[in-house]
């Protein structure tokens, strides 16, 4: 039986993956009618990052099943989620709305994505040492 934490992370994973595929499909089949080729390329970049980090969230779901309640896994999941929102969301905003104010959010989102991966790194190293 799944824990509440697993259910939450699975729902977030599903939302991240589904919205990335939807944005990618829109970018591939019609977005160019409304925005420049450069904006379409920016959307494709955001979609790629979002899909990769949706997979990372899926990995968090699997690890949480093994180690329910681990703080590093929770932080990794929230960091990936925040990174998707800030990094990918700001790129979508820049490409689709041309709002330059979104530009400062992109590096913040990138730092959040890196933090998520670092949490997984620390989790893996401590697990190898037998210290969960």
Order of alpha helices (4+ residues) and beta strands (2+ residues): alpha-alpha-alpha-alpha-alpha
